[in-house]
Structures are given as C-alpha cells and as structure tokens.
C-alpha cells in the first residue's frame, strides 16, 4: 500500500482547455488492461520535455527527441507493459510505425506524434496490437479522461498519481493538471519514469522550458526508490495557451513567479507520490542535509543515505540504527570532511552529536520516531550554510518479491 497517498478521483482532476485524452486495451502484457494512452494537443500548444540521461535509452526516447525537435507536437502516444528498450533498429522502426499509425488516424504528420513506452525491457513492441486500437482511442478522446490516462500508464504502481490546481493570472483562471507513473527503477537523473503536465496558460516557449527545468530541480530530481535510472524516463510540460492570459515572457514577474510555483507544486506532489508508492514501500523518508559548503555536497550526502540498502532496511524494521546513517555520511565522498562535527536527528530526536551518540538518546526514543509511516532524517554537517533535501522510501520484503516476479 502506498504511504499516506490516496487515489485521485475523476472529479478532482480538472480539464485543461486544448487537451483531450483516451485509453484503449491492446493486451500488450495483460488481456483487458487499458494499456494504451493517447493525448491530443490543440494546435498552437507549446511543449517542453526532458528525457533520461541513461546512455542505454529506449527507442521511443530517441524518436520522441527527433520528432519534438522537428515539428510542433500534436499527439502523445504512451503504452505500458513494454518498454521498447534494448530492441535496436527494430525498436526504432516500431516506435516510428506506431507514430505513423496515430498520424494516419488523426490526419497529421508522423513527426507531430511523440511516442513513450514503459514496461519490460528487451521485448519487441507489439506494433500491430497497438495500431489496431488507435481508431478506438481516437474516437474516445475527451477532456475528462485524466484519471483513465493516469491508470493507463501504470506498471508496478499500486495507485494512480495525478494532481490538479487552479489559479488566477491576469484576471483569467489557469488550470494545471498532471499525471505520473513510477514505483521502482527510480532515481531518474532528470525526471520520473513518465510524467505529463498540462496547463492552458499562455507561455512563451523558452519560458516554458525554463519553468520545467526549475520544477524538475525541486521535484523529480530529488527522489529515489532504488537508485536505478530507467531507460525510458520522460517528463513533458504542455501549454495550450488557451486560457486568455497575456503571454508570460519572463519568470521574474508576479504572474511568472505565481505560475512557476504552481507548476512546481504539481511536479513535487507527483514526484513524492512516486516515492510514497515505491515498490513495497512502508515508509516515506525525507532526508535533510544542512550546514554544507554547497547545495551539491548536501545533495551528495542526502543521496548516499537514501541509496544505502542498510539505511532503507533499518527504516523498514523501524530500527534507529544510527551507525548506518553515520557510515553513509562518512562514505559520501566529501573533501576534507571532519565527521566529528556531524549531528544527526531522526524527527526531533538527536541521535548523534559531534560525531558521537547524544548523551540523552535512548533506543526507545529512536524507535518511537522510526515506527511512524513518515520519517525525517536530518544531518548537520557543521561546515557551511548550504542545504538540500531528497525523498526516498524503505526496502521491504515486497521490493524483492515484486522485482523477482516482474516478468512472471
């Protein structure tokens, strides 16, 4: 079960002017499952995207990058159950064939279709199955299908991840709705496995790209479930420009800052939802690193802790094993680092002070905090004023079970 995360309702997910969505069942991995998602973008929609930095990137990532750079995007085609990764030239042809199938149904150019896939790596993409259901998906396009789309992109997720917000800009109501998927193979070096955020705000293209990058730094680039970066990671931000507000040409304005904050909030929610629904997760863990020389070194320490299997399994067991945290800090690779200045807190309980066990600390205090479903670990490095934060989860028995049985 996801940690303190409720399933979204269709009513809570707001339509975005200029965006229509549909799902269909192609039987890619499981018969009857809605595993194909089609998203239609109105003419004039601006898109910004970031993709995996994994050198072994999937065929759809390669094709999506090519298409986005050559023509305005009109459709996003997403399938679950098959990643179309590790499939060579055959995979590239398969991704392009699916794009052409959408183009034929929608009467657009192939390059205006961006493909995305998620699922098992190394298996041929069933192009015929996907192409066969596209006419049905196209006929069912509707602005109210956000929840169905969120469910359609799931793989090992136990719960759909989606969020909507509304705000006022220039006297106009602006809507932002986003969906994401991801549960394992999560330490995306740029995004999550898949995320799609749409707004009807009128935004200059260069500003849209900057807003996405800013939001990424405060959301998807701060999460890890297991330290693995997927071959298929992608995050797309779409602006249909249909809300009627004056075009936002700078972030450093009241309107720009307000919109940036809202987009970041949606991305942060979706990113944290991925960690809360980490494979087998029972704990949501926030790691704060303070008093560093730079934000980069604070993040380096935070991720070393977050990636430690020993810290993650201790969290599952509600075991306040401070030695594991201290050891992770010590091997984080900081230059000229004096461990004797470090203090560590679990919640508001100090467990290590100046590199030594805190005098008043007891196991009972530590266990009481570690038993909670949400845990905050704070490390004070005592070497500067910088700060950073990441979010992770524990490792339970189910994590091994889910991944051992993923293809069976």
Secondary structure, 3 states (H helix, E strand, C coil): CCCCCCCCCHHHCCCCCCEEEEEECCCCCCCCCCCEEEEEECCCCEEEEEECCCCCCCHHHHHHHHHHHHCCCCEEEEEEEECCCCCHHHHHHHHHHHHHHHHHHHCCCHHHEEEEEEEECCCCCCHHHHHHHHHHHHHCCECCCHHHHHHHCCCCCCCCEEEEEEEEECCEEEEEEEEEECCCCECCCCCCCEEEEEECCCECHHHHHHHHHHHHHCCHHHECCCCCECCCCEEEEEECCCCCCCCECCCCCHHHHHHHHHHHHHHHHHHHHHHHCCCCCCCEEEEEEEEECCHHHHHHHHHHHHCCHHHHHHHHCCCCCHHHHHHHHHCCCCCCCCHHHCEEEECCEEEEECCEECCCCCHHHHHHHHCCCEEEEEEECCCCCEEEEEEEECCCHHHHHHHHCCCC
